[in-house]
Amino acid sequence: MHAADHLPGTETGLLLLCDHASAWVPDDIAMAEQLLSLHVGVDIGAGPLTHALSARLDAPAILGTVSRLVIDLHRQSDHPGLIPEVSDGHAIPANIGANRADRIARFHAPYHRAIRSQVRRNRPRLIVAIHSFTPRLETSDALRPWEAGILYGRDDRAARIAIDFLRAQGIPTGDQQPYSGRILNATLNRHAEGQGIASLSVEVRNDLIADPADVARWCAILADMIVAVRNGLALERLPAQ
């Protein structure tokens, strides 16, 4: 099992990422099977959506290949939730006393090396991370009414264009929802914002991308959005006439 799946593409000015694409767990880690089909185990629909976007836009993509219950690739290596002992109310006994350094070396570090190498090789102008979110956390009664959310850190250039685009399509779109990219944006902070590259994270509600037809619908929406973002950023770079 490779630490990252690489999808090819000739449009190297764009890079797609999917931290939580996989529910795979290695044989030497005992994980409850029923958790792996839930949002705590994988971003439901995000992997297929990233594959579809990569094909439609002819853009390279890098996808994680291990469940977030083994190690969360979308966390800094010193984050307390990197290897969760509890996730949305579910106890994860296999992670109590886990060898942190070993899991980082096996899964986390190679994944981020793969992204770093791609960024250094092609210097994309835009990096887009694809995630999905659950309509309601199991530990909360609060419904999450958005169909999509756009997350970002300090650099909101790409996000502003994306939010305006989706809302203009009539899509209920959260700005820094269902959580703020100022609080959690680890992968993009490291590989995009930290390198001065425009970026955004897209969250799609997972009940809306649970089957191939829905993935195709959202692929069309998000592909148009990404093109609009890319074009908008290019206009910003043009010298004043």
TORMI-806752 format. One record per residue (C-alpha): residue number from 1; residue in one letter; y, z, x. Coordinates in steps of 0.1 Angstrom, whole numbers, plus 5000, padded with zeros to 4 digits. Each point is the difference from the previous one (the first is absolute). Example, Ala and Ser with C-alpha at 12.3 -4.5 7.8 and 13.67 -1.06 7.14 Angstrom:
residues 2
- 1,A,4955,5078,5123
- 2,S,5034,4993,5014
//
This chain:
residues 241
- 1,M,5000,5000,5000
- 2,H,5033,4989,5014
- 3,A,5030,5024,4997
- 4,A,5020,4973,4983
- 5,D,4994,4968,4981
- 6,H,5022,4971,5012
- 7,L,5008,4972,4976
- 8,P,5014,4969,5017
- 9,G,5032,4982,4990
- 10,T,5024,4975,5015
- 11,E,5031,5016,4984
- 12,T,5003,5026,5028
- 13,G,5036,5009,4991
- 14,L,4983,5021,4973
- 15,L,4974,5027,5005
- 16,L,4981,5017,4971
- 17,L,4984,5034,5005
- 18,C,4976,5020,4978
- 19,D,4992,5035,5013
- 20,H,4977,5011,4972
- 21,A,4980,4968,4993
- 22,S,4965,5014,5006
- 23,A,4978,5027,4985
- 24,W,4975,4998,5030
- 25,V,4987,5032,5015
- 26,P,4979,5001,5032
- 27,D,4965,5013,4997
- 28,D,5007,5031,5021
- 29,I,5026,5013,4975
- 30,A,4986,5014,4968
- 31,M,5024,4990,4972
- 32,A,4994,5004,4962
- 33,E,4992,4965,4988
- 34,Q,5019,5004,4967
- 35,L,5033,5006,5018
- 36,L,4999,4967,5017
- 37,S,5007,4980,4968
- 38,L,5030,5022,4992
- 39,H,5036,4997,5012
- 40,V,4994,5029,5024
- 41,G,4974,4978,5018
- 42,V,5017,4966,5000
- 43,D,5032,4983,4987
- 44,I,4982,4982,4971
- 45,G,5009,4963,4999
- 46,A,5022,5001,5031
- 47,G,4974,4984,5023
- 48,P,4993,4970,4977
- 49,L,5037,4996,4993
- 50,T,5008,4999,5037
- 51,H,4973,4974,5006
- 52,A,5014,4979,4971
- 53,L,5036,5003,5014
- 54,S,4989,4991,5035
- 55,A,4983,4968,4987
- 56,R,5029,4991,4977
- 57,L,5027,5005,5026
- 58,D,4979,4988,5029
- 59,A,5011,5033,5017
- 60,P,4980,5022,5024
- 61,A,4988,5033,4986
- 62,I,4985,5032,5016
- 63,L,4979,5022,4977
- 64,G,4985,5034,5007
- 65,T,4962,5002,4998
- 66,V,4994,5037,4994
- 67,S,5005,5023,4970
- 68,R,5031,5021,5000
- 69,L,4977,5030,4994
- 70,V,4986,4995,5036
- 71,I,5035,4997,5015
- 72,D,5032,4989,4984
- 73,L,5013,4970,5020
- 74,H,5034,5004,4983
- 75,R,5007,5034,5017
- 76,Q,5013,5009,5034
- 77,S,4972,5012,5022
- 78,D,5014,5035,4999
- 79,H,5005,5001,4963
- 80,P,4982,5030,4983
- 81,G,4986,4976,4973
- 82,L,4985,4976,5025
- 83,I,4965,5011,4993
- 84,P,5003,5016,4965
- 85,E,4979,5030,4991
- 86,V,5012,4997,4964
- 87,S,5013,4968,4983
- 88,D,5015,5001,4965
- 89,G,4979,5030,4991
- 90,H,4967,4987,5016
- 91,A,4986,5021,5028
- 92,I,4988,4980,5030
- 93,P,4975,5023,5018
- 94,A,4992,4974,5027
- 95,N,5036,5003,5013
- 96,I,5000,5038,5005
- 97,G,4998,5005,5037
- 98,A,4999,4962,5007
- 99,N,5004,4988,5035
- 100,R,5036,4987,4997
- 101,A,5002,4984,5034
- 102,D,4967,4981,4994
- 103,R,5012,4986,4967
- 104,I,5033,4990,5014
- 105,A,4983,4982,5029
- 106,R,4975,4983,4977
- 107,F,5022,4989,4971
- 108,H,5037,5008,5001
- 109,A,5009,4990,5036
- 110,P,4982,4966,4999
- 111,Y,5016,4991,4966
- 112,H,5035,5007,5013
- 113,R,4993,4982,5033
- 114,A,4990,4969,4980
- 115,I,5033,5001,4981
- 116,R,5020,5006,5031
- 117,S,4983,4971,5018
- 118,Q,5008,4977,4971
- 119,V,5036,5011,4998
- 120,R,5004,4995,5038
- 121,R,4984,4966,4999
- 122,N,5019,4985,4971
- 123,R,5030,5022,4994
- 124,P,5000,4995,4962
- 125,R,5034,5000,4982
- 126,L,4985,5018,4970
- 127,I,4971,5025,4996
- 128,V,4987,5008,4965
- 129,A,4975,5028,4994
- 130,I,4979,4998,4969
- 131,H,4988,5032,4982
- 132,S,4990,5010,4965
- 133,F,5006,5032,4980
- 134,T,4982,5017,4972
- 135,P,5017,5003,4965
- 136,R,4996,5037,5001
- 137,L,4989,5024,5028
- 138,E,4970,5021,4990
- 139,T,5019,5032,5009
- 140,S,5031,4991,4979
- 141,D,5007,4992,4963
- 142,A,5029,4978,5010
- 143,L,4996,4963,4992
- 144,R,5013,4975,5025
- 145,P,5015,4973,4977
- 146,W,5009,4974,5027
- 147,E,4979,4969,5004
- 148,A,5012,4997,5036
- 149,G,5020,5020,5025
- 150,I,5019,4990,5031
- 151,L,5001,5025,5029
- 152,Y,5020,4999,5031
- 153,G,5014,5021,5028
- 154,R,5036,4999,5013
- 155,D,5001,4962,5001
- 156,D,5002,4989,4964
- 157,R,5009,4963,5006
- 158,A,4967,4986,4988
- 159,A,4995,5026,4973
- 160,R,5033,4993,4982
- 161,I,4991,4964,4996
- 162,A,4965,5008,4988
- 163,I,5010,5026,4974
- 164,D,5027,4976,4986
- 165,F,4974,4972,4999
- 166,L,4973,5019,4982
- 167,R,5024,5016,4975
- 168,A,5014,4966,4992
- 169,Q,4965,4990,4990
- 170,G,4999,5028,4975
- 171,I,4976,5021,5021
- 172,P,5005,5037,4998
- 173,T,5006,5007,5037
- 174,G,5005,5033,5017
- 175,D,5026,5004,5028
- 176,Q,4983,5024,5024
- 177,Q,4973,5006,4974
- 178,P,4973,5013,4995
- 179,Y,5012,5018,5032
- 180,S,5027,4995,5025
- 181,G,4996,4979,5032
- 182,R,5025,5024,5016
- 183,I,4972,5027,4997
- 184,L,4970,4978,5007
- 185,N,5003,4966,5017
- 186,A,4979,5006,5031
- 187,T,4986,4965,5007
- 188,L,5032,4982,4994
- 189,N,5021,5026,5018
- 190,R,4979,4994,5031
- 191,H,4994,4963,5000
- 192,A,5030,4986,4981
- 193,E,5030,5023,4998
- 194,G,4993,5014,5034
- 195,Q,5001,4964,5014
- 196,G,5031,4989,4980
- 197,I,4979,4978,4976
- 198,A,5009,4998,4963
- 199,S,4972,5014,4978
- 200,L,4990,5014,4967
- 201,S,4970,5016,4984
- 202,V,4988,4988,4966
- 203,E,4982,5023,4977
- 204,V,4982,4984,4969
- 205,R,4985,5022,4973
- 206,N,4963,4998,5005
- 207,D,4990,4994,4964
- 208,L,5020,4968,5002
- 209,I,4980,4985,5029
- 210,A,4965,5012,4992
- 211,D,4985,4966,4994
- 212,P,5003,4965,5015
- 213,A,5022,4986,4973
- 214,D,5025,5028,5003
- 215,V,4999,4997,5038
- 216,A,5008,4963,4996
- 217,R,5029,5008,4977
- 218,W,5015,5025,5023
- 219,C,4994,4978,5030
- 220,A,5022,4973,4984
- 221,I,5028,5026,4992
- 222,L,5000,5016,5034
- 223,A,4997,4967,5019
- 224,D,5032,4988,4983
- 225,M,5016,5034,5007
- 226,I,4991,4998,5037
- 227,V,5014,4965,5002
- 228,A,5032,5012,4984
- 229,V,5003,5029,5024
- 230,R,4994,4978,5030
- 231,N,5026,4975,4988
- 232,G,5025,5027,4993
- 233,L,4996,5015,5034
- 234,A,5004,4966,5016
- 235,L,5033,4995,4981
- 236,E,5012,5033,5013
- 237,R,4995,4988,5036
- 238,L,5020,4968,4995
- 239,P,5035,5001,5016
- 240,A,5030,5001,4977
- 241,Q,5014,4965,4992
//
